[in-house]
Amino acid sequence: MPYGATLLPQGGVAFRLWAPAPLPIDLLVYQPDGSEQAIPCQPDALGWREAIVPGAGPGTRYHWQVHGPAGPIRVPDPASRWNPEGVDGPSEVVDPQRFRWDEDWRGRPWCEAVLYELHVGTFTPEGTYAAAEAHLADLAEDGITCIQLMPLAAFPGRFGWGYDGVLPFAPHAPYGSPDELKAFVRAAHRLGLMVMLDVVYNHFGPQGNHLSLYAPAFFTDRHQTPWGAGPNFDGPESAAVRGFFLHNALYWLEEYQLDGLRFDAVHAILDDSSPDIMETISIRARAACAGRQVHLVLENDHNDSRRLAAAGTAGRFDAQWSGDAHHALHVWLTGEREGYYAEYASAPLPMLAQSLSQGFAMVGAPHLANEAQQADNPRRRATEAVPLSCTVNFLLNHDQIGNRAHGERLHALVDEAPMRLAVAMLILSPSPPLLFMGEERGARTPFLYFADWQGELRDAVVAGRRREFAHFSAFRDEAARAGIPDPCDEATWRRCQLDWLEADSEPARRWRAWYRALLTVRHDALHPTLHRLARAGHSGEVIDGRALDIRWRFENAFGVPARWLQMQANLSAQPLLLAPEGDAADIARATPLFDVGDVSPAQLGPWSGRWRWLPAD
């Protein structure tokens, strides 16, 4: 890797920093006796500073010292592999070859993906990789096949979601060491679990990022994001910036043997070059990981189908999270119609039917986009189908819970019968399902927004968090907004840690049995056939304004329709009479797969559904 600290074959370490600003910069190496060695580093023609230190090795700690207008400042290596004392402390040299991996793991195909989003800091009271590792066997037994870790890039303070990282190569120190993270990944692989990581390439956090001091060309005013000037992916001196993020993606896939990456908010990654940075990352990652099953997934509020293709396609991505299916179902189940739910409020069931059968319900700039973006790419109903393998569906994720003022999970908002049906609709649809940690046990612990900011930034974040809910009817009153939890209070973070005593309760055991039963059906009946799922040609129909009839088309090896998987779901508290079917011979040819609730040939009871295979002709 051309960034950061590299162990040399002959011994010693090469330290490299891209710092083209015309400022004096020293490498400070901390000696075991507590003394410091200062090595002045001049830039080459491209702005790189380099120092080779023969006596350095694994465990050596160092800073870069930048002599700026306000005097000298010690900054961490932006490509640090490990900052054990936090983002302002010294970086530490790591031997990336020391850890011993198993040689036989090559991953799992995308069609087997059942994702489980996990935040290391709240999954257990300890908030460490080692503590999380102890629960992996249970998740594998439940039917989970892929752990998706929320961002790990080091960020200021002890707690946070991880989306304000400032050292993208350094795992957040309170969670454990690099080798402990690798041990977590190896343990998951030994249980047949893939591990993916959420990475953030659209911005850096507001504290602890010093790049603009010594590398101002790292950012550009030509592209404004919700967080300010965006990374410079397409302007002068952008090669070093593109390389920084490209090598970060390869770093996680290679040094940590991860099975894939989820790229946060790529609609906010602005790049006019061709190929753009995301396409370039895909091309290089596919080539670097040839022979392995590596999966690349997007969050993209534009629902841009051009970025999606069959798993493993160079330059494209296996899938993206589908907010459409979630938003439409959430509106129907809860009656909530404010914020980003508003555009689904007029027709939630038709939009849910479209999402489940065609992939997307909406395309274009999302509801928070600025006027120029809306003008260039207006929000509108989707008219083209995308392969359903490319849409990751979910009932819960960190955003959909944490965007709520009090962080309630869906289990706390709806009754058990509709929730059981919703879970079945998620797991027994062909699209890859994603669960949020604790969901499989019906956890009631909230997942609030939390961040360990201090000083003026803390005050601004607390005020901003409460202000952003002022346009919601429940929080128009200032007293109601004052009750929104302080995101910077340690108690808020602690409230979000899963309650493992609750996980052993009778309701939790009942929910776990339900999820296990559904995931067993998915594993036994769907996974072996999903490679035959047609790319298009599925259908979705709303029945009587309160139920769905979805039919997914499966083909034989020659692309000829072979059979249909039908889901009929009554999403209401009243029984639903079903239309008469064909003659007895046609009915006999249908193969039942799974029923939820009270189901008979002529009727679906309240909050009931049935899945069955139908012949193609």
LUMTINU-392051 format. One record per residue (C-alpha): z, x, y. Coordinates in steps of 0.25 Angstrom, whole numbers, plus 5000, padded with zeros to 4 digits. Layout:
ZXY;...
//
This chain:
500050005000;499650065013;500850005021;502250045020;502950155012;502150215000;502750304989;501850424987;501550484973;502050624977;503350564983;503750524997;503250395004;502150365014;502550275025;501450195032;501450095044;500350035052;500850055066;499650065076;500450045088;500450175097;501950195095;502750305089;503250265075;504150345065;504450325051;505950335049;506450375035;507850355032;508450465023;509550445013;510550525021;510350415033;509450505041;508050465046;506750535046;505850495057;504350525055;503350495067;502150425062;500850425070;499750315068;498450355062;497150295067;497450155061;498850145065;499550195052;500850275052;501150355040;502250455036;502450515022;503850545019;504050645006;505450615004;505450465005;505350374992;505850234987;507050194994;506750275007;507050185019;506250195032;505850125045;504650145055;505150175069;504250125080;504450175094;504050055102;504150015117;505649975114;506050095107;506050135093;506150025082;506350045067;505449955059;505249925044;503949955037;503149835038;502649865024;504049895019;504249865004;505749845006;506749835018;508049825011;508849815024;507949705030;506749705039;507349785050;507949895040;507250015034;506049995024;506250055011;505250125002;505050054989;504350104976;503349994972;503150054959;504550064954;504749924949;504349904934;503449774932;503049714919;501549744916;501149614909;501249514920;499949464926;500349334932;499949184929;498749104932;498849014945;498648884937;500048914931;500748924944;501948844947;502548904959;504048914963;504248954978;505549034979;506349094991;507149204986;508249194996;508549054993;508249034978;509549094974;510849114982;510649264980;509249254986;508749374978;507649404969;508649434958;509349304959;507949224959;507549304947;508649244939;508049104941;506549144937;506749104922;507148964926;505948944935;505048994924;505648904914;505448784924;503948814924;503848894937;502749004935;502749064949;503849104959;503349104973;504249184982;504449154997;504149275006;504849395003;504449485015;505649545022;506149465034;507349475043;508649425039;509149385025;508549245024;507249175027;506049105020;505249235021;504149195030;504549285041;504449415034;504149545041;504049645030;503049595020;503149695010;504749705009;505449595001;506549535009;507749615006;508849515003;508049464991;508149594984;507349724983;505849744979;506249774965;507049654964;505849564969;505049634959;506049604948;505949464952;504449464950;504549534937;505549434931;504649324936;503449374929;504249394916;504549244916;503049214918;503249184933;502349224944;502849264957;502149244971;502649284985;502449214998;501949305008;501749285023;500549355030;500449265043;501649325051;502849415051;504249365054;504749365069;505849475066;505749605060;504249625061;503849745069;502349755067;501949715081;502749835086;501949945079;500749875074;500349765085;498949745078;499649685066;499649555074;498549485082;498649385093;497249335089;497949255078;499249175081;500049115070;501249025070;502149155071;501349225082;500249335081;499649345067;499449465059;498149535063;497249515051;495849525058;495949605071;495949745075;496849835066;497049715056;496749805044;498149855043;498649715045;497849655034;498149765025;499649745027;499649605022;498549635011;499449745005;500649655006;500049554997;499649654987;501049714988;501649594983;500649564972;500649714967;502049774970;502849644967;501849594956;501849454962;500949354957;500449304970;500649274985;500849154993;500249175007;501049105018;500349015028;498949085027;498448985038;499249075048;498549205043;497449215053;496349315050;494849305055;494349415046;493549405033;494149415023;495449375030;496749435026;497049325015;495749335008;495849485008;497249475002;496749384991;495549484988;496449604987;497549534980;496649484969;496049624967;497349694967;497949594957;496749584947;497249554933;498449474939;498649334942;498949334957;499049214965;498849204980;499249074987;499249025001;499948935011;498848885020;499048765028;497548755031;497248725016;496048815017;495448805003;494448925006;495649015003;495848954989;495148984976;495449004961;496649084958;496249234959;495049224968;494949344977;495049304992;495649174989;496949114985;497449044973;498148924980;498848874992;500148794995;499748644997;500448585008;499648455007;500148404993;501548434998;501448365011;500848245006;501848224995;502948255004;502548145014;502448045003;503748074996;504648095009;503948015020;503948135029;502848135039;503148235050;502748375052;501648425043;501848305034;501248215045;499748245041;500048195027;500848065031;499647975032;499147995018;500148075009;499648024996;498148034998;498448175003;499348214991;498248164982;497248244989;498148364989;498348354974;496948334970;496148414981;497148514985;497248495000;497448375008;497248445022;496548565027;496548635041;497548695051;498948645047;499848555056;500448675063;499148745067;498848765082;497748685089;496748795087;496948795072;496848645071;495548645079;494948755070;495448695057;495948545059;496848485049;496148385040;496048325026;495548415015;494148375010;493948484999;494748504986;495348634983;495748684968;497148624965;497548754960;497448804974;498548714979;499948744977;500748614978;502248594980;503348494983;504248594990;504048734996;504848815006;504048755018;504148615014;505648625012;505948725023;505048655034;506048535033;507248545043;508248535032;507448595020;507548485011;506748494998;505948374993;506948344982;507948304993;506948215000;506348124989;506948054977;506848114963;505748024957;504748054968;505148204967;504948204952;503548144954;503248244965;503648364957;502748314945;501548294955;501748434959;501948504946;500848424938;499748434948;498748544945;499048624958;500048734957;501448684960;502548754969;503948724968;505048774978;506248844973;507348744967;506348634967;506348634952;507748594952;507748494963;508448584973;509048524985;509348644993;508548655005;507548755009;507748775024;507048865034;507948995035;507749125042;508849235045;508449255060;509349305070;509549315085;508549245094;507549215083;508649145075;508849055087;507349025089;507148995074;508348895073;507848825086;506448825081;506748775068;507448655074;506448635084;505248625074;505848495069;506048425082;504748345080;505248285067;505848155068;507148195061;507348305070;507048255084;508448245087;509048385091;510348355083;509448335070;508748475073;510048535075;510348505061;509248585055;509748705048;509748845056;508748925048;509449055052;510749015046;511149085033;511648945028;510248885029;509748995020;510848975011;510648825010;509248855004;509748934992;509548854980;510748794974;510748844959;511948754956;511148634960;510048694951;510948664939;511248514943;510748394935;509748354946;509148504946;509048504931;508348374931;507348424942;507148554934;506848474921;505748394929;505048514935;505148584921;504448464914;503348464925;503148614925;503048604909;501948504910;501248584920;501348714912;500948644899;499848544904;499348594917;499348744917;498448764905;497448664911;497448704926;496348804925;495448684922;495848604934;494548574942;494448634956;494148494961;493848354957;495248304957;495648164962;496848104969;497047954972;498147884979;498547754971;499147634978;499547724990;500747784982;500247854970;499247964966;498247984955;497748124955;496748174945;496548324942;495248364936;495248474925;493948534919;493548604906;492948744906;491648694910;492148624923;491948484917;493148384920;493948384907;495148294911;496048254923;497548264926;497948134932;499248124940;499647984944;500947974953;501647854959;502247914972;503047784975;504247714971;503447594966;502747584953;501247604953;500347524944;499247604939;497747554938;497247524924;496647634917;495447634908;495447584893;496447634883;495547744878;495547804892;497047794894;497247854880;496447984885;497448014896;498448114892;499848104899;500448224905;501648184912;502348064918;503348054930;504247934931;503847794925;502447794921;501647694912;500147674910;500047564921;501147614931;501847724938;503247704941;503847744954;503647894957;502947914944;501747994939;500948024927;500048144924;498948134913;497648194908;496448114909;495148144903;493948184912;493048074908;
//
